[in-house]
Amino acid sequence: MASLNTHVHDDGATGTDEVAAPRSTRTARRFRPAPSSRVAYSLGIAGVCAIAVVNLLPGEPAEAGTRDAASVADALGITASSADAAASAAPEQLQELTASRAERDAEQVEAATVQAQAEESAAAAKAEAEARAAAEAAAAAAARAAAEAEAAKAAQVAEVAAAAPAAATAVARISNSAGPIKAVAQAAANAVVTHVPGAAGMTIGGTRASAADPGGHPSGLALDYMTSGALGDAIVDYHRAHWDELGVEYIIWKQRMLSSPGGSWKTMEDRGSATANHMDHVHVNYRG
């Protein structure tokens, strides 16, 4: 054990020797408040344990080690009860840290899921917009193509219409089996073979008694221009362009009937064959 030192003070004024009583270091220390942080407690406990281990080494006085440990503990404001409380709080702190980590991980997973859903929605919206734009572009292209085709058709009609029927120089040969045709029908046929390219020399049917319509072929006011395809379309266009000049009453072509130059085609019933449905010839009735 360490010896207690006494100090003698010589007071010259009184001539008396005064022995100063030793001051207890334990009672004179000022206790600091315990750290509020659990981490500080943990560090303090670790320091105390380290000093205790050093004291156990050979050659070190136990009392000095005890005093050093007590000094560190006092400096940190650690008492036996606070050390026990910190030790018991360590598992709770670990649980709180684990729960906090799990909560952060869950939040990160949720944020990643939300981000993935947002990116997927954006990609779907982009694909839909691109598909809609492509469809609109295709529709616009189809509309332009249809307009160009219509313009070409109108130009063809205008070109055919430029030829006046009065300038006919060719005489159409018409096959009649029930008497001659009317003059209006003959004049129209002459104009067609003169002004429609490819119509010269074609077969044209006139009168026949077997026709079901008495106002048509039997009357001499109807003609069948035996052709198909583009030439048939050209003959129809020529009649539409000169409807009144040729005296047209109606046209039947490809199972459809047209009753005015600016009107719409009306579909007819199926009569059972290409000829009966007027697929291989243009039928024109003229006004008598």
C-alpha positions in Angstrom: 0.0 0.0 0.0 1.3 3.5 -0.7 2.4 5.6 2.4 0.5 8.7 3.4 2.8 11.7 3.1 2.5 14.6 5.6 3.7 18.1 5.0 5.0 20.3 7.8 4.6 24.0 7.4 6.8 26.3 9.5 4.9 29.5 10.4 7.4 32.1 11.2 4.9 34.4 12.8 3.7 32.0 15.4 6.5 29.7 15.7 4.3 26.7 15.6 4.5 23.8 13.4 1.3 23.0 11.5 0.8 19.7 10.1 -1.4 19.8 7.0 -3.9 17.1 6.9 -4.0 15.1 3.6 -6.8 15.8 1.2 -8.7 12.9 0.0 -8.5 12.7 -3.7 -11.7 10.6 -3.9 -13.8 13.1 -1.9 -12.2 16.1 -3.6 -13.0 15.1 -7.1 -15.9 16.7 -8.9 -18.2 14.2 -10.5 -19.1 15.0 -14.0 -22.5 14.2 -15.4 -22.8 10.9 -17.2 -22.5 11.1 -20.9 -25.8 11.1 -22.7 -24.5 9.1 -25.6 -24.5 5.3 -25.5 -21.4 5.4 -27.6 -19.6 7.5 -24.9 -20.6 4.9 -22.3 -19.3 2.1 -24.4 -16.0 3.9 -25.0 -15.7 4.6 -21.3 -16.3 1.0 -20.3 -13.7 -0.1 -22.9 -11.2 2.3 -21.4 -11.8 1.1 -17.8 -11.4 -2.5 -19.0 -8.1 -1.7 -20.7 -6.7 -0.1 -17.6 -7.8 -3.1 -15.5 -6.0 -5.4 -17.9 -2.8 -3.4 -17.7 -3.0 -3.5 -13.9 -3.1 -7.3 -14.0 0.3 -7.4 -15.8 3.3 -8.4 -13.6 5.2 -5.6 -12.0 2.4 -3.1 -11.9 1.0 -2.0 -8.5 -2.6 -2.9 -8.1 -3.5 0.2 -6.2 -2.1 2.5 -8.9 -4.1 0.7 -11.6 -7.2 0.9 -9.5 -6.7 4.6 -9.0 -6.1 5.1 -12.8 -9.2 3.2 -13.6 -11.2 5.1 -11.1 -9.9 8.4 -12.5 -10.9 7.5 -16.0 -14.3 6.3 -14.9 -14.8 9.5 -12.8 -13.7 11.7 -15.7 -16.3 10.1 -17.9 -18.9 10.2 -15.2 -19.3 6.4 -15.2 -20.5 4.7 -12.1 -21.2 1.0 -11.5 -24.9 1.5 -12.1 -24.4 3.5 -15.3 -21.9 0.9 -16.6 -24.5 -1.9 -15.9 -27.1 0.2 -17.7 -24.9 0.7 -20.7 -24.1 -3.0 -20.9 -27.8 -3.9 -20.7 -28.6 -1.3 -23.3 -26.1 -2.6 -25.8 -28.4 -5.5 -27.1 -31.2 -3.0 -27.4 -29.0 -0.6 -29.4 -28.0 -3.5 -31.7 -31.6 -4.4 -32.2 -32.4 -0.7 -33.0 -29.5 -0.5 -35.5 -30.6 -3.8 -37.1 -34.2 -2.6 -37.4 -33.1 0.8 -38.8 -30.9 -1.0 -41.4 -33.8 -3.3 -42.4 -36.1 -0.2 -42.7 -33.6 1.6 -44.9 -33.2 -1.6 -47.1 -37.0 -1.8 -47.4 -37.2 1.8 -48.4 -34.5 1.4 -51.0 -36.3 -1.7 -52.4 -39.5 0.2 -52.6 -37.9 3.2 -54.2 -36.3 0.9 -56.8 -39.6 -0.7 -57.5 -41.3 2.6 -58.0 -38.5 3.8 -60.3 -38.8 0.6 -62.3 -42.6 1.0 -62.6 -42.2 4.6 -63.7 -39.6 3.7 -66.3 -41.9 0.9 -67.6 -44.8 3.2 -67.8 -42.8 5.8 -69.6 -41.5 3.1 -72.1 -45.1 1.9 -72.7 -46.3 5.5 -73.2 -43.5 6.1 -75.7 -44.2 2.9 -77.6 -47.9 3.8 -77.8 -47.1 7.3 -79.0 -44.7 6.0 -81.6 -47.3 3.4 -82.8 -50.0 6.1 -83.0 -47.7 8.4 -84.9 -46.8 5.6 -87.3 -50.5 4.8 -87.8 -51.3 8.5 -88.4 -48.4 8.7 -90.9 -49.6 5.6 -92.7 -53.1 7.0 -92.9 -51.8 10.4 -94.2 -49.8 8.6 -96.8 -52.8 6.5 -97.9 -54.9 9.7 -98.1 -52.2 11.4 -100.2 -52.0 8.4 -102.5 -55.8 8.4 -102.9 -55.8 12.1 -103.6 -53.1 11.7 -106.2 -55.0 8.8 -107.8 -58.1 10.9 -107.9 -56.2 13.8 -109.4 -54.8 11.5 -112.1 -58.3 10.2 -112.8 -59.6 13.7 -113.1 -56.8 14.7 -115.4 -57.6 11.6 -117.6 -61.3 12.6 -117.7 -60.4 16.1 -118.6 -58.1 14.9 -121.3 -60.8 12.7 -122.8 -63.3 15.5 -122.4 -61.1 17.9 -124.4 -62.1 15.9 -127.6 -65.4 17.3 -128.9 -67.8 14.6 -130.1 -68.7 16.9 -133.1 -65.3 16.3 -134.5 -65.8 12.5 -134.9 -64.3 11.3 -138.2 -64.6 7.5 -137.7 -67.8 5.5 -138.2 -68.4 2.8 -135.6 -69.4 -0.7 -136.8 -72.3 -1.8 -134.7 -73.8 -5.4 -134.6 -77.6 -5.2 -134.9 -79.9 -8.2 -135.0 -83.2 -6.5 -134.6 -83.1 -3.5 -136.9 -81.0 -0.4 -137.0 -80.1 1.7 -134.0 -81.2 5.2 -133.4 -79.1 8.1 -134.8 -78.2 9.3 -131.3 -76.6 6.0 -130.4 -74.7 5.8 -133.7 -73.3 9.4 -133.2 -72.2 8.5 -129.7 -70.5 5.3 -130.9 -68.7 7.3 -133.7 -67.4 9.8 -131.1 -66.2 7.0 -128.9 -64.2 5.2 -131.5 -62.8 8.5 -132.7 -61.7 10.0 -129.5 -61.0 7.2 -127.0 -57.6 5.6 -127.6 -57.9 1.9 -128.3 -61.6 2.0 -129.0 -61.3 1.8 -132.8 -62.2 -1.6 -134.2 -63.8 -2.9 -131.0 -67.0 -4.9 -131.1 -70.1 -2.9 -130.3 -73.5 -4.6 -129.8 -76.7 -2.8 -130.9 -80.2 -4.0 -131.3 -81.4 -7.4 -130.3 -84.9 -8.7 -129.6 -83.9 -10.9 -126.7 -83.2 -8.0 -124.4 -85.4 -7.9 -121.3 -85.6 -4.1 -121.3 -87.9 -2.9 -124.1 -86.5 0.7 -123.7 -82.9 -0.6 -124.1 -81.6 -2.8 -126.9 -84.9 -3.6 -128.7 -85.5 0.2 -129.0 -82.2 0.9 -130.7 -81.1 3.3 -127.9 -78.6 1.0 -126.1 -75.1 -0.1 -127.0 -72.7 -2.7 -125.5 -69.0 -1.7 -125.8 -67.3 -5.1 -125.5 -64.2 -4.4 -123.5 -62.9 -4.6 -119.9 -60.3 -3.0 -117.6 -58.7 0.4 -118.4 -60.4 0.7 -121.8 -63.8 0.2 -120.3 -63.0 2.8 -117.6 -61.9 5.3 -120.4 -65.2 4.8 -122.3 -67.2 5.4 -119.1 -65.1 8.5 -118.4 -65.7 9.9 -121.9 -69.5 9.4 -121.5 -69.4 11.1 -118.2 -67.4 14.1 -119.5 -69.9 14.5 -122.5 -73.0 13.3 -120.8 -75.5 15.8 -122.3 -73.7 16.1 -125.6 -73.9 12.3 -126.2 -77.5 12.2 -124.8 -76.7 9.6 -122.1 -79.5 8.3 -120.0 -77.6 5.8 -117.8 -74.5 3.6 -117.7 -74.1 0.0 -116.4 -70.5 -1.1 -115.7 -69.1 -3.8 -113.4 -72.4 -4.6 -111.7 -73.1 -0.9 -111.0 -75.4 1.7 -112.5 -74.8 5.4 -112.9 -77.7 7.7 -113.7 -76.0 11.1 -113.8 -72.5 12.4 -114.6 -71.9 13.7 -111.1 -73.8 11.0 -109.2 -72.8 7.9 -107.3 -72.7 4.3 -108.6 -75.4 2.0 -107.3 -74.6 -1.7 -106.9 -76.9 -4.1 -108.8 -77.9 -7.6 -107.9 -75.8 -10.5 -108.9 -77.1 -11.9 -112.2 -74.9 -15.0 -112.2 -72.3 -14.4 -114.9 -69.6 -11.9 -115.9 -71.6 -10.9 -119.0 -74.9 -10.5 -117.1 -73.1 -8.5 -114.5 -71.5 -6.3 -117.1 -67.9 -7.2 -116.2 -66.8 -7.6 -119.8 -68.6 -4.7 -121.5 -70.0 -1.2 -120.9 -73.7 -0.8 -121.4 -74.9 2.7 -122.3 -78.5 3.7 -122.7 -79.2 6.9 -124.7 -82.2 9.2 -124.7 -84.4 8.9 -127.7 
